[in-house]
Amino acid sequence: MKKILTLLFLIIFISIAIVFLPSSKAQNNSCDISNVQNACGGTNGFGSACQDLLQQCESTINQALQESINATAPLQSKLDSLNSQIEGIKGTIADIEANLAQKKQDINAGYANLAKQQEILDATIRDYYIRSYYNSPLLILLSTGSVSQFTQILGYQKANADRDKAIITTVAMEIQDLQNQQKQLQSQEASLSSLKDNLDQQSAQLDKIVSGAKAYQATLSNQLSQLNSIQQSIINAKLAGLNIPLFAYNTQGGCSSDIGKDPGFSPKFGFFTYGVPNRVGLNQYGAYGRAQAGQTSDQILRAYYNFDGYQNFSGITINVNNGNGINTGSIIWSGSLEDYVKRVYEVPDSWPMEALKAQAIAVRSYVLAATNNGANSICATQNCQVFQTNPKGGNWDQAVNDTSGQVMVMGGNPIKAWFSSTHGGYIHSSSDIGWAATPWTKNAVDTPSGSAGSFSDIQNNAYDKSSPWFYCDWGSRSQYNGTAWLTSSDVADIVNVLLLAQKDSSTVNHLYQTDKPNPAGTDTWSADQVKQELQSRGITPYNSVSSVTVSADFGSGNTTSVNVSGDAGSVSFSGEDFKNYFNLRAPSNIQIVGPLYNVER
């Protein structure tokens, strides 16, 4: 009974604790993501309506999420403790149930044994009264011949009477004890049944509150993710202004590699990216390097894709449109699958044959997957695959013939074999760059050893190191010898912008680059005004930067943090945050275009 009282006290404590847990319904944000998507679609990404909604939604959701987290976090340990106690109570209840079951068996056995003793009791009582009547002292005295005989018989009769009394008393006490045990068992069973019902109710309520809070926070996090996606689309629109070649056929120009160029000022800082933006699937310059190292087309393709094997597809007609995507614009060319592949201009004809064959199979696989085996039309630009109406001829024609009909398949279907010119030493999956996850894209370090431990490892050993777009600082300023070098004060301004945005997200619309119109339709704050805004919020701004270093995860190919030192001390930012605000604030068209970047000085 003591255990049951203890458990009852614990359940009351749990009930009180649950009352004070945060409810998942405590907050209700009013942000409609579909409204944001409509306002920011097409060319509206830099409009004031888009930016206002982005800011409003981000602020509303962040506030709701933070309030929910703040309300839940202090009680997380209590929730764990309550769950632990509930599990302990359930275990104790199981022990008590087993104990009560044993008691019930013992009582039933006692009653069964009592049935036999009842017969003895009845006979003993009968004999006791018979002896009491016939063995009175007077009758015994008259029937005996001497005093000693009388005394002996009388003592014998007394002993029999005492024994009968003891038997009667013992059996009566056993009956009373069994009755008491029976009542106590019934009471404990009733208490335990009520306790179990109460515990089930409290446990269900606790689970509902916890799961509700987590579901609510997950919803808010998902909405933030959608907003971030919209914001990333705006940054990508700016990035498109660099006109970075996506594929290797256009070998003219390369990137602005400014190492060794003098911009006319010092110190100077350059932010160099490894590879081009859409680094998924076949790394074309990686295929070039692998072919030079003696790999076959099959080895090259399996390095960049997961697939079951090859199937031969023939008799399919491919339609090319004059738009910028799948099923856009009018049909400008129609022909067989093989004739289509012979007119795709993706890599130089002078490349090793195994690299050309790998590219031909990738082209064939991509167009079938993108058009649903020819059911839809495909564009002729680098948004799809670069197509010209005249056959390319030469070695490319031979590579197409040598791989005729071959298509990479997974589960019997062609894989959508994306590719780009230069991955910057890494093999990336589609989800790495914000696309939907796909089983045929993969992650790896694109070096002979399959690993890297430093920037020098990547630069010296990556299969695509010969690409003219392998290591670039993108963008330029004519007044500084056409370079993308930044001054100390340029970098200080970007750092100040990031500090202000982190301190007060409502200022973001004022923090775009100062040498172009504000995309949000409001005023852009100058470097001096950003400093004043920081000071008004109790933050010391930077006037100059003396050092910038980065930390990177060389297993995944990501810059993880940027560390800055200057006249206001030292500060660190995540690699992703720094890149995004760098791209929003950096002057001219200077950009960081990928996840792995380094700083040259």
Secondary structure, DSSP 8 states (H G I E B T S, - for coil): -HHHHHHHHHHHHHHHHHHTS--TTS------HHHHHHHHSGGGGGSHHHHHHHHHHHHHHHHHHHHHHHHHGGGHHHHHHHHHHHHHHHHHHHHHHHHHHHHHHHHHHHHHHHHHHHHHHHHHHHHHHHHHHHT-HHHHHHH-SSHHHHHHHHHHHHHHHHHHHHHHHHHHHHHHHHHHHHHHHHHHHHHHHHHHHHHHHHHHHHHHHHHHHHHHHHHHHHHHHHHHHHHHHHHHHHHGGG----STT--SS-----TT---S-SSEEEEEEES-S--BSEEHHHHHHHHHTT--HHHHHHHHB--SEEEE--S-EEEEESSSSTT-S-EEEEEEHHHHHTTB--S-TTS-HHHHHHHHHHHHHHHHHHTTTTTS-EESSTTS--B-SS---HHHHHHHHHTTTEEEEETTEE----EES--SSEEB-GGGGTS---TTB--EE-STTS---SHHHHHHH-TTTTSTTSEE-B--BGGGTTB--EEHHHHHHHHHHHHHHHH-GGGGGG-S-TTS--TTSS----HHHHHHHHHHTT----S-EEEEEEEEETTTTEEEEEEEEETTEEEEEEHHHHHHHHHHHSSTT-B--SS-EEEE-
